[in-house]
Amino acid sequence: MKNRIKELRKQHGYRQEDLAEALNVSRQTIIAIENDKYNPTLELAMKLARYLNTTVEELFIL
């Protein structure tokens, strides 16, 4: 599953560390999700969308 996390994170001016800390996950988790190596749980996907001020549907592309 593709995603727009890196693009939106950069638009908001967040570092990977900022996003990881805000969502209570490791920076490695953020890296893996951004590189399409890990699909987050529904809970984490919803938290990501909320933090990046978008919807899950806009954030992830099937």
mmCIF file as Biopython writes it, N, C-alpha, C and O atoms, coordinates in Angstrom:
data_model
#
loop_
_atom_site.group_PDB
_atom_site.id
_atom_site.type_symbol
_atom_site.label_atom_id
_atom_site.label_alt_id
_atom_site.label_comp_id
_atom_site.label_asym_id
_atom_site.label_entity_id
_atom_site.label_seq_id
_atom_site.pdbx_PDB_ins_code
_atom_site.Cartn_x
_atom_site.Cartn_y
_atom_site.Cartn_z
_atom_site.occupancy
_atom_site.B_iso_or_equiv
_atom_site.auth_seq_id
_atom_site.auth_asym_id
_atom_site.pdbx_PDB_model_num
ATOM 1   N N  . MET A ? 1  ? 0.846  -1.172 0.000  1.0 0.0 1  A 1 
ATOM 2   C CA . MET A ? 1  ? 0.000  0.000  0.000  1.0 0.0 1  A 1 
ATOM 3   C C  . MET A ? 1  ? 0.896  1.241  0.000  1.0 0.0 1  A 1 
ATOM 4   O O  . MET A ? 1  ? 1.804  1.360  0.823  1.0 0.0 1  A 1 
ATOM 5   N N  . LYS A ? 2  ? 0.640  2.139  -0.906 1.0 0.0 2  A 1 
ATOM 6   C CA . LYS A ? 2  ? 1.409  3.386  -0.985 1.0 0.0 2  A 1 
ATOM 7   C C  . LYS A ? 2  ? 0.832  4.398  -0.001 1.0 0.0 2  A 1 
ATOM 8   O O  . LYS A ? 2  ? -0.314 4.278  0.432  1.0 0.0 2  A 1 
ATOM 9   N N  . ASN A ? 3  ? 1.640  5.394  0.345  1.0 0.0 3  A 1 
ATOM 10  C CA . ASN A ? 3  ? 1.145  6.428  1.241  1.0 0.0 3  A 1 
ATOM 11  C C  . ASN A ? 3  ? 1.781  7.778  0.925  1.0 0.0 3  A 1 
ATOM 12  O O  . ASN A ? 3  ? 2.765  7.862  0.190  1.0 0.0 3  A 1 
ATOM 13  N N  . ARG A ? 4  ? 1.204  8.822  1.491  1.0 0.0 4  A 1 
ATOM 14  C CA . ARG A ? 4  ? 1.673  10.195 1.276  1.0 0.0 4  A 1 
ATOM 15  C C  . ARG A ? 4  ? 2.244  10.779 2.562  1.0 0.0 4  A 1 
ATOM 16  O O  . ARG A ? 4  ? 2.303  12.000 2.709  1.0 0.0 4  A 1 
ATOM 17  N N  . ILE A ? 5  ? 2.660  9.939  3.486  1.0 0.0 5  A 1 
ATOM 18  C CA . ILE A ? 5  ? 3.110  10.410 4.794  1.0 0.0 5  A 1 
ATOM 19  C C  . ILE A ? 5  ? 4.318  11.331 4.679  1.0 0.0 5  A 1 
ATOM 20  O O  . ILE A ? 5  ? 4.332  12.413 5.265  1.0 0.0 5  A 1 
ATOM 21  N N  . LYS A ? 6  ? 5.319  10.914 3.935  1.0 0.0 6  A 1 
ATOM 22  C CA . LYS A ? 6  ? 6.537  11.729 3.815  1.0 0.0 6  A 1 
ATOM 23  C C  . LYS A ? 6  ? 6.210  13.095 3.218  1.0 0.0 6  A 1 
ATOM 24  O O  . LYS A ? 6  ? 6.675  14.123 3.711  1.0 0.0 6  A 1 
ATOM 25  N N  . GLU A ? 7  ? 5.415  13.098 2.164  1.0 0.0 7  A 1 
ATOM 26  C CA . GLU A ? 7  ? 5.025  14.344 1.497  1.0 0.0 7  A 1 
ATOM 27  C C  . GLU A ? 7  ? 4.296  15.288 2.465  1.0 0.0 7  A 1 
ATOM 28  O O  . GLU A ? 7  ? 4.638  16.466 2.563  1.0 0.0 7  A 1 
ATOM 29  N N  . LEU A ? 8  ? 3.304  14.771 3.168  1.0 0.0 8  A 1 
ATOM 30  C CA . LEU A ? 8  ? 2.531  15.609 4.089  1.0 0.0 8  A 1 
ATOM 31  C C  . LEU A ? 8  ? 3.352  16.020 5.308  1.0 0.0 8  A 1 
ATOM 32  O O  . LEU A ? 8  ? 3.218  17.136 5.811  1.0 0.0 8  A 1 
ATOM 33  N N  . ARG A ? 9  ? 4.205  15.107 5.779  1.0 0.0 9  A 1 
ATOM 34  C CA . ARG A ? 9  ? 5.071  15.434 6.924  1.0 0.0 9  A 1 
ATOM 35  C C  . ARG A ? 9  ? 5.956  16.623 6.580  1.0 0.0 9  A 1 
ATOM 36  O O  . ARG A ? 9  ? 6.111  17.545 7.381  1.0 0.0 9  A 1 
ATOM 37  N N  . LYS A ? 10 ? 6.533  16.596 5.385  1.0 0.0 10 A 1 
ATOM 38  C CA . LYS A ? 10 ? 7.412  17.689 4.964  1.0 0.0 10 A 1 
ATOM 39  C C  . LYS A ? 10 ? 6.637  18.985 4.761  1.0 0.0 10 A 1 
ATOM 40  O O  . LYS A ? 10 ? 7.138  20.063 5.082  1.0 0.0 10 A 1 
ATOM 41  N N  . GLN A ? 11 ? 5.425  18.890 4.234  1.0 0.0 11 A 1 
ATOM 42  C CA . GLN A ? 11 ? 4.588  20.086 4.059  1.0 0.0 11 A 1 
ATOM 43  C C  . GLN A ? 11 ? 4.328  20.782 5.392  1.0 0.0 11 A 1 
ATOM 44  O O  . GLN A ? 11 ? 4.288  22.010 5.467  1.0 0.0 11 A 1 
ATOM 45  N N  . HIS A ? 12 ? 4.153  19.981 6.440  1.0 0.0 12 A 1 
ATOM 46  C CA . HIS A ? 12 ? 3.886  20.524 7.771  1.0 0.0 12 A 1 
ATOM 47  C C  . HIS A ? 12 ? 5.169  20.930 8.497  1.0 0.0 12 A 1 
ATOM 48  O O  . HIS A ? 12 ? 5.116  21.549 9.559  1.0 0.0 12 A 1 
ATOM 49  N N  . GLY A ? 13 ? 6.313  20.581 7.924  1.0 0.0 13 A 1 
ATOM 50  C CA . GLY A ? 13 ? 7.583  20.943 8.532  1.0 0.0 13 A 1 
ATOM 51  C C  . GLY A ? 13 ? 7.987  20.051 9.696  1.0 0.0 13 A 1 
ATOM 52  O O  . GLY A ? 13 ? 8.779  20.461 10.545 1.0 0.0 13 A 1 
ATOM 53  N N  . TYR A ? 14 ? 7.449  18.835 9.746  1.0 0.0 14 A 1 
ATOM 54  C CA . TYR A ? 14 ? 7.780  17.895 10.817 1.0 0.0 14 A 1 
ATOM 55  C C  . TYR A ? 14 ? 8.968  17.026 10.411 1.0 0.0 14 A 1 
ATOM 56  O O  . TYR A ? 14 ? 9.125  16.676 9.242  1.0 0.0 14 A 1 
ATOM 57  N N  . ARG A ? 15 ? 9.786  16.689 11.380 1.0 0.0 15 A 1 
ATOM 58  C CA . ARG A ? 15 ? 10.839 15.703 11.173 1.0 0.0 15 A 1 
ATOM 59  C C  . ARG A ? 15 ? 10.260 14.331 11.491 1.0 0.0 15 A 1 
ATOM 60  O O  . ARG A ? 15 ? 9.209  14.227 12.124 1.0 0.0 15 A 1 
ATOM 61  N N  . GLN A ? 16 ? 10.940 13.285 11.054 1.0 0.0 16 A 1 
ATOM 62  C CA . GLN A ? 16 ? 10.497 11.927 11.401 1.0 0.0 16 A 1 
ATOM 63  C C  . GLN A ? 16 ? 10.452 11.762 12.911 1.0 0.0 16 A 1 
ATOM 64  O O  . GLN A ? 16 ? 9.553  11.113 13.447 1.0 0.0 16 A 1 
ATOM 65  N N  . GLU A ? 17 ? 11.426 12.350 13.595 1.0 0.0 17 A 1 
ATOM 66  C CA . GLU A ? 17 ? 11.479 12.253 15.057 1.0 0.0 17 A 1 
ATOM 67  C C  . GLU A ? 17 ? 10.257 12.901 15.703 1.0 0.0 17 A 1 
ATOM 68  O O  . GLU A ? 17 ? 9.710  12.382 16.676 1.0 0.0 17 A 1 
ATOM 69  N N  . ASP A ? 18 ? 9.833  14.047 15.151 1.0 0.0 18 A 1 
ATOM 70  C CA . ASP A ? 18 ? 8.658  14.748 15.679 1.0 0.0 18 A 1 
ATOM 71  C C  . ASP A ? 18 ? 7.415  13.876 15.559 1.0 0.0 18 A 1 
ATOM 72  O O  . ASP A ? 18 ? 6.636  13.744 16.503 1.0 0.0 18 A 1 
ATOM 73  N N  . LEU A ? 19 ? 7.247  13.292 14.394 1.0 0.0 19 A 1 
ATOM 74  C CA . LEU A ? 19 ? 6.083  12.449 14.139 1.0 0.0 19 A 1 
ATOM 75  C C  . LEU A ? 19 ? 6.104  11.211 15.037 1.0 0.0 19 A 1 
ATOM 76  O O  . LEU A ? 19 ? 5.083  10.834 15.614 1.0 0.0 19 A 1 
ATOM 77  N N  . ALA A ? 20 ? 7.264  10.593 15.147 1.0 0.0 20 A 1 
ATOM 78  C CA . ALA A ? 20 ? 7.395  9.396  15.984 1.0 0.0 20 A 1 
ATOM 79  C C  . ALA A ? 20 ? 7.072  9.711  17.445 1.0 0.0 20 A 1 
ATOM 80  O O  . ALA A ? 20 ? 6.349  8.963  18.102 1.0 0.0 20 A 1 
ATOM 81  N N  . GLU A ? 21 ? 7.605  10.806 17.940 1.0 0.0 21 A 1 
ATOM 82  C CA . GLU A ? 21 ? 7.365  11.177 19.341 1.0 0.0 21 A 1 
ATOM 83  C C  . GLU A ? 21 ? 5.889  11.484 19.581 1.0 0.0 21 A 1 
ATOM 84  O O  . GLU A ? 21 ? 5.324  11.069 20.593 1.0 0.0 21 A 1 
ATOM 85  N N  . ALA A ? 22 ? 5.269  12.203 18.661 1.0 0.0 22 A 1 
ATOM 86  C CA . ALA A ? 22 ? 3.862  12.575 18.814 1.0 0.0 22 A 1 
ATOM 87  C C  . ALA A ? 22 ? 2.946  11.353 18.805 1.0 0.0 22 A 1 
ATOM 88  O O  . ALA A ? 22 ? 1.906  11.347 19.462 1.0 0.0 22 A 1 
ATOM 89  N N  . LEU A ? 23 ? 3.335  10.324 18.062 1.0 0.0 23 A 1 
ATOM 90  C CA . LEU A ? 23 ? 2.503  9.131  17.929 1.0 0.0 23 A 1 
ATOM 91  C C  . LEU A ? 23 ? 2.953  7.980  18.831 1.0 0.0 23 A 1 
ATOM 92  O O  . LEU A ? 23 ? 2.371  6.895  18.819 1.0 0.0 23 A 1 
ATOM 93  N N  . ASN A ? 24 ? 3.992  8.242  19.604 1.0 0.0 24 A 1 
ATOM 94  C CA . ASN A ? 24 ? 4.497  7.245  20.553 1.0 0.0 24 A 1 
ATOM 95  C C  . ASN A ? 24 ? 4.961  5.961  19.861 1.0 0.0 24 A 1 
ATOM 96  O O  . ASN A ? 24 ? 4.668  4.853  20.311 1.0 0.0 24 A 1 
ATOM 97  N N  . VAL A ? 25 ? 5.691  6.138  18.757 1.0 0.0 25 A 1 
ATOM 98  C CA . VAL A ? 25 ? 6.316  5.012  18.054 1.0 0.0 25 A 1 
ATOM 99  C C  . VAL A ? 25 ? 7.779  5.380  17.824 1.0 0.0 25 A 1 
ATOM 100 O O  . VAL A ? 25 ? 8.196  6.505  18.103 1.0 0.0 25 A 1 
ATOM 101 N N  . SER A ? 26 ? 8.545  4.433  17.319 1.0 0.0 26 A 1 
ATOM 102 C CA . SER A ? 26 ? 9.956  4.715  17.062 1.0 0.0 26 A 1 
ATOM 103 C C  . SER A ? 26 ? 10.122 5.407  15.707 1.0 0.0 26 A 1 
ATOM 104 O O  . SER A ? 26 ? 9.252  5.328  14.840 1.0 0.0 26 A 1 
ATOM 105 N N  . ARG A ? 27 ? 11.241 6.077  15.552 1.0 0.0 27 A 1 
ATOM 106 C CA . ARG A ? 27 ? 11.566 6.705  14.264 1.0 0.0 27 A 1 
ATOM 107 C C  . ARG A ? 27 ? 11.681 5.629  13.185 1.0 0.0 27 A 1 
ATOM 108 O O  . ARG A ? 27 ? 11.324 5.864  12.031 1.0 0.0 27 A 1 
ATOM 109 N N  . GLN A ? 28 ? 12.177 4.453  13.559 1.0 0.0 28 A 1 
ATOM 110 C CA . GLN A ? 28 ? 12.305 3.350  12.607 1.0 0.0 28 A 1 
ATOM 111 C C  . GLN A ? 28 ? 10.937 2.932  12.060 1.0 0.0 28 A 1 
ATOM 112 O O  . GLN A ? 28 ? 10.820 2.541  10.898 1.0 0.0 28 A 1 
ATOM 113 N N  . THR A ? 29 ? 9.909  3.017  12.900 1.0 0.0 29 A 1 
ATOM 114 C CA . THR A ? 29 ? 8.550  2.692  12.455 1.0 0.0 29 A 1 
ATOM 115 C C  . THR A ? 29 ? 8.098  3.687  11.398 1.0 0.0 29 A 1 
ATOM 116 O O  . THR A ? 29 ? 7.528  3.297  10.380 1.0 0.0 29 A 1 
ATOM 117 N N  . ILE A ? 30 ? 8.348  4.967  11.632 1.0 0.0 30 A 1 
ATOM 118 C CA . ILE A ? 30 ? 7.978  6.003  10.669 1.0 0.0 30 A 1 
ATOM 119 C C  . ILE A ? 30 ? 8.729  5.784  9.354  1.0 0.0 30 A 1 
ATOM 120 O O  . ILE A ? 30 ? 8.145  5.895  8.276  1.0 0.0 30 A 1 
ATOM 121 N N  . ILE A ? 31 ? 10.018 5.474  9.446  1.0 0.0 31 A 1 
ATOM 122 C CA . ILE A ? 31 ? 10.823 5.217  8.248  1.0 0.0 31 A 1 
ATOM 123 C C  . ILE A ? 31 ? 10.239 4.041  7.466  1.0 0.0 31 A 1 
ATOM 124 O O  . ILE A ? 31 ? 10.083 4.127  6.248  1.0 0.0 31 A 1 
ATOM 125 N N  . ALA A ? 32 ? 9.919  2.957  8.146  1.0 0.0 32 A 1 
ATOM 126 C CA . ALA A ? 32 ? 9.382  1.762  7.492  1.0 0.0 32 A 1 
ATOM 127 C C  . ALA A ? 32 ? 8.040  2.056  6.821  1.0 0.0 32 A 1 
ATOM 128 O O  . ALA A ? 32 ? 7.789  1.587  5.711  1.0 0.0 32 A 1 
ATOM 129 N N  . ILE A ? 33 ? 7.187  2.818  7.476  1.0 0.0 33 A 1 
ATOM 130 C CA . ILE A ? 33 ? 5.889  3.160  6.884  1.0 0.0 33 A 1 
ATOM 131 C C  . ILE A ? 33 ? 6.092  4.041  5.656  1.0 0.0 33 A 1 
ATOM 132 O O  . ILE A ? 33 ? 5.488  3.794  4.611  1.0 0.0 33 A 1 
ATOM 133 N N  . GLU A ? 34 ? 6.932  5.062  5.772  1.0 0.0 34 A 1 
ATOM 134 C CA . GLU A ? 34 ? 7.184  5.965  4.638  1.0 0.0 34 A 1 
ATOM 135 C C  . GLU A ? 34 ? 7.767  5.224  3.440  1.0 0.0 34 A 1 
ATOM 136 O O  . GLU A ? 34 ? 7.497  5.594  2.297  1.0 0.0 34 A 1 
ATOM 137 N N  . ASN A ? 35 ? 8.556  4.191  3.681  1.0 0.0 35 A 1 
ATOM 138 C CA . ASN A ? 35 ? 9.196  3.432  2.602  1.0 0.0 35 A 1 
ATOM 139 C C  . ASN A ? 35 ? 8.371  2.233  2.153  1.0 0.0 35 A 1 
ATOM 140 O O  . ASN A ? 35 ? 8.870  1.368  1.433  1.0 0.0 35 A 1 
ATOM 141 N N  . ASP A ? 36 ? 7.101  2.178  2.578  1.0 0.0 36 A 1 
ATOM 142 C CA . ASP A ? 36 ? 6.177  1.100  2.194  1.0 0.0 36 A 1 
ATOM 143 C C  . ASP A ? 36 ? 6.683  -0.284 2.593  1.0 0.0 36 A 1 
ATOM 144 O O  . ASP A ? 36 ? 6.398  -1.272 1.916  1.0 0.0 36 A 1 
ATOM 145 N N  . LYS A ? 37 ? 7.433  -0.354 3.689  1.0 0.0 37 A 1 
ATOM 146 C CA . LYS A ? 37 ? 7.934  -1.636 4.182  1.0 0.0 37 A 1 
ATOM 147 C C  . LYS A ? 37 ? 7.083  -2.167 5.337  1.0 0.0 37 A 1 
ATOM 148 O O  . LYS A ? 37 ? 7.250  -3.309 5.765  1.0 0.0 37 A 1 
ATOM 149 N N  . TYR A ? 38 ? 6.164  -1.325 5.841  1.0 0.0 38 A 1 
ATOM 150 C CA . TYR A ? 38 ? 5.330  -1.704 6.968  1.0 0.0 38 A 1 
ATOM 151 C C  . TYR A ? 38 ? 3.985  -1.004 6.832  1.0 0.0 38 A 1 
ATOM 152 O O  . TYR A ? 38 ? 3.927  0.210  6.637  1.0 0.0 38 A 1 
ATOM 153 N N  . ASN A ? 39 ? 2.909  -1.770 6.935  1.0 0.0 39 A 1 
ATOM 154 C CA . ASN A ? 39 ? 1.576  -1.194 6.946  1.0 0.0 39 A 1 
ATOM 155 C C  . ASN A ? 39 ? 1.144  -1.017 8.398  1.0 0.0 39 A 1 
ATOM 156 O O  . ASN A ? 39 ? 1.108  -1.984 9.159  1.0 0.0 39 A 1 
ATOM 157 N N  . PRO A ? 40 ? 0.818  0.208  8.782  1.0 0.0 40 A 1 
ATOM 158 C CA . PRO A ? 40 ? 0.463  0.452  10.178 1.0 0.0 40 A 1 
ATOM 159 C C  . PRO A ? 40 ? -0.884 -0.173 10.544 1.0 0.0 40 A 1 
ATOM 160 O O  . PRO A ? 40 ? -1.697 -0.494 9.677  1.0 0.0 40 A 1 
ATOM 161 N N  . THR A ? 41 ? -1.090 -0.332 11.820 1.0 0.0 41 A 1 
ATOM 162 C CA . THR A ? 41 ? -2.391 -0.790 12.300 1.0 0.0 41 A 1 
ATOM 163 C C  . THR A ? 41 ? -3.420 0.281  11.982 1.0 0.0 41 A 1 
ATOM 164 O O  . THR A ? 41 ? -3.062 1.419  11.679 1.0 0.0 41 A 1 
ATOM 165 N N  . LEU A ? 42 ? -4.672 -0.069 12.049 1.0 0.0 42 A 1 
ATOM 166 C CA . LEU A ? 42 ? -5.731 0.904  11.801 1.0 0.0 42 A 1 
ATOM 167 C C  . LEU A ? 42 ? -5.644 2.050  12.805 1.0 0.0 42 A 1 
ATOM 168 O O  . LEU A ? 42 ? -5.826 3.212  12.442 1.0 0.0 42 A 1 
ATOM 169 N N  . GLU A ? 43 ? -5.366 1.726  14.054 1.0 0.0 43 A 1 
ATOM 170 C CA . GLU A ? 43 ? -5.232 2.759  15.086 1.0 0.0 43 A 1 
ATOM 171 C C  . GLU A ? 43 ? -4.117 3.741  14.738 1.0 0.0 43 A 1 
ATOM 172 O O  . GLU A ? 43 ? -4.313 4.953  14.827 1.0 0.0 43 A 1 
ATOM 173 N N  . LEU A ? 44 ? -2.958 3.236  14.347 1.0 0.0 44 A 1 
ATOM 174 C CA . LEU A ? 44 ? -1.835 4.107  14.005 1.0 0.0 44 A 1 
ATOM 175 C C  . LEU A ? 44 ? -2.134 4.900  12.734 1.0 0.0 44 A 1 
ATOM 176 O O  . LEU A ? 44 ? -1.771 6.073  12.639 1.0 0.0 44 A 1 
ATOM 177 N N  . ALA A ? 45 ? -2.788 4.277  11.763 1.0 0.0 45 A 1 
ATOM 178 C CA . ALA A ? 45 ? -3.154 4.979  10.532 1.0 0.0 45 A 1 
ATOM 179 C C  . ALA A ? 45 ? -4.076 6.153  10.842 1.0 0.0 45 A 1 
ATOM 180 O O  . ALA A ? 45 ? -3.931 7.231  10.265 1.0 0.0 45 A 1 
ATOM 181 N N  . MET A ? 46 ? -5.017 5.945  11.747 1.0 0.0 46 A 1 
ATOM 182 C CA . MET A ? 46 ? -5.940 7.014  12.124 1.0 0.0 46 A 1 
ATOM 183 C C  . MET A ? 46 ? -5.208 8.131  12.873 1.0 0.0 46 A 1 
ATOM 184 O O  . MET A ? 46 ? -5.494 9.311  12.669 1.0 0.0 46 A 1 
ATOM 185 N N  . LYS A ? 47 ? -4.273 7.758  13.729 1.0 0.0 47 A 1 
ATOM 186 C CA . LYS A ? 47 ? -3.486 8.764  14.453 1.0 0.0 47 A 1 
ATOM 187 C C  . LYS A ? 47 ? -2.626 9.572  13.480 1.0 0.0 47 A 1 
ATOM 188 O O  . LYS A ? 47 ? -2.519 10.792 13.605 1.0 0.0 47 A 1 
ATOM 189 N N  . LEU A ? 48 ? -2.018 8.889  12.514 1.0 0.0 48 A 1 
ATOM 190 C CA . LEU A ? 48 ? -1.210 9.572  11.500 1.0 0.0 48 A 1 
ATOM 191 C C  . LEU A ? 48 ? -2.061 10.579 10.727 1.0 0.0 48 A 1 
ATOM 192 O O  . LEU A ? 48 ? -1.665 11.730 10.543 1.0 0.0 48 A 1 
ATOM 193 N N  . ALA A ? 49 ? -3.221 10.134 10.282 1.0 0.0 49 A 1 
ATOM 194 C CA . ALA A ? 49 ? -4.111 11.009 9.520  1.0 0.0 49 A 1 
ATOM 195 C C  . ALA A ? 49 ? -4.528 12.221 10.346 1.0 0.0 49 A 1 
ATOM 196 O O  . ALA A ? 49 ? -4.519 13.348 9.852  1.0 0.0 49 A 1 
ATOM 197 N N  . ARG A ? 50 ? -4.886 11.990 11.579 1.0 0.0 50 A 1 
ATOM 198 C CA . ARG A ? 50 ? -5.307 13.094 12.445 1.0 0.0 50 A 1 
ATOM 199 C C  . ARG A ? 50 ? -4.155 14.069 12.656 1.0 0.0 50 A 1 
ATOM 200 O O  . ARG A ? 50 ? -4.353 15.281 12.573 1.0 0.0 50 A 1 
ATOM 201 N N  . TYR A ? 51 ? -2.962 13.563 12.924 1.0 0.0 51 A 1 
ATOM 202 C CA . TYR A ? 51 ? -1.811 14.421 13.186 1.0 0.0 51 A 1 
ATOM 203 C C  . TYR A ? 51 ? -1.419 15.223 11.948 1.0 0.0 51 A 1 
ATOM 204 O O  . TYR A ? 51 ? -0.966 16.362 12.062 1.0 0.0 51 A 1 
ATOM 205 N N  . LEU A ? 52 ? -1.591 14.631 10.767 1.0 0.0 52 A 1 
ATOM 206 C CA . LEU A ? 52 ? -1.238 15.303 9.521  1.0 0.0 52 A 1 
ATOM 207 C C  . LEU A ? 52 ? -2.431 16.057 8.920  1.0 0.0 52 A 1 
ATOM 208 O O  . LEU A ? 52 ? -2.360 16.555 7.796  1.0 0.0 52 A 1 
ATOM 209 N N  . ASN A ? 53 ? -3.521 16.131 9.680  1.0 0.0 53 A 1 
ATOM 210 C CA . ASN A ? 53 ? -4.692 16.916 9.307  1.0 0.0 53 A 1 
ATOM 211 C C  . ASN A ? 53 ? -5.281 16.484 7.960  1.0 0.0 53 A 1 
ATOM 212 O O  . ASN A ? 53 ? -5.544 17.305 7.081  1.0 0.0 53 A 1 
ATOM 213 N N  . THR A ? 54 ? -5.478 15.170 7.829  1.0 0.0 54 A 1 
ATOM 214 C CA . THR A ? 54 ? -6.060 14.617 6.610  1.0 0.0 54 A 1 
ATOM 215 C C  . THR A ? 54 ? -6.887 13.404 6.988  1.0 0.0 54 A 1 
ATOM 216 O O  . THR A ? 54 ? -7.067 13.115 8.171  1.0 0.0 54 A 1 
ATOM 217 N N  . THR A ? 55 ? -7.386 12.701 6.001  1.0 0.0 55 A 1 
ATOM 218 C CA . THR A ? 55 ? -8.142 11.472 6.267  1.0 0.0 55 A 1 
ATOM 219 C C  . THR A ? 55 ? -7.269 10.263 5.949  1.0 0.0 55 A 1 
ATOM 220 O O  . THR A ? 55 ? -6.267 10.375 5.243  1.0 0.0 55 A 1 
ATOM 221 N N  . VAL A ? 56 ? -7.656 9.125  6.470  1.0 0.0 56 A 1 
ATOM 222 C CA . VAL A ? 56 ? -6.934 7.886  6.198  1.0 0.0 56 A 1 
ATOM 223 C C  . VAL A ? 56 ? -6.965 7.606  4.692  1.0 0.0 56 A 1 
ATOM 224 O O  . VAL A ? 56 ? -5.970 7.167  4.115  1.0 0.0 56 A 1 
ATOM 225 N N  . GLU A ? 57 ? -8.119 7.865  4.062  1.0 0.0 57 A 1 
ATOM 226 C CA . GLU A ? 57 ? -8.271 7.615  2.631  1.0 0.0 57 A 1 
ATOM 227 C C  . GLU A ? 57 ? -7.339 8.492  1.795  1.0 0.0 57 A 1 
ATOM 228 O O  . GLU A ? 57 ? -6.856 8.063  0.747  1.0 0.0 57 A 1 
ATOM 229 N N  . GLU A ? 58 ? -7.089 9.712  2.255  1.0 0.0 58 A 1 
ATOM 230 C CA . GLU A ? 58 ? -6.185 10.621 1.536  1.0 0.0 58 A 1 
ATOM 231 C C  . GLU A ? 58 ? -4.720 10.279 1.793  1.0 0.0 58 A 1 
ATOM 232 O O  . GLU A ? 58 ? -3.852 10.542 0.961  1.0 0.0 58 A 1 
ATOM 233 N N  . LEU A ? 59 ? -4.464 9.692  2.950  1.0 0.0 59 A 1 
ATOM 234 C CA . LEU A ? 59 ? -3.098 9.385  3.366  1.0 0.0 59 A 1 
ATOM 235 C C  . LEU A ? 59 ? -2.564 8.115  2.719  1.0 0.0 59 A 1 
ATOM 236 O O  . LEU A ? 59 ? -1.394 8.046  2.344  1.0 0.0 59 A 1 
ATOM 237 N N  . PHE A ? 60 ? -3.430 7.107  2.591  1.0 0.0 60 A 1 
ATOM 238 C CA . PHE A ? 60 ? -3.022 5.814  2.051  1.0 0.0 60 A 1 
ATOM 239 C C  . PHE A ? 60 ? -3.710 5.539  0.726  1.0 0.0 60 A 1 
ATOM 240 O O  . PHE A ? 60 ? -4.899 5.814  0.566  1.0 0.0 60 A 1 
ATOM 241 N N  . ILE A ? 61 ? -2.957 4.993  -0.225 1.0 0.0 61 A 1 
ATOM 242 C CA . ILE A ? 61 ? -3.453 4.701  -1.560 1.0 0.0 61 A 1 
ATOM 243 C C  . ILE A ? 61 ? -3.346 3.205  -1.797 1.0 0.0 61 A 1 
ATOM 244 O O  . ILE A ? 61 ? -2.263 2.631  -1.682 1.0 0.0 61 A 1 
ATOM 245 N N  . LEU A ? 62 ? -4.468 2.571  -2.127 1.0 0.0 62 A 1 
ATOM 246 C CA . LEU A ? 62 ? -4.459 1.135  -2.382 1.0 0.0 62 A 1 
ATOM 247 C C  . LEU A ? 62 ? -3.810 0.811  -3.702 1.0 0.0 62 A 1 
ATOM 248 O O  . LEU A ? 62 ? -3.718 -0.359 -4.074 1.0 0.0 62 A 1 
#
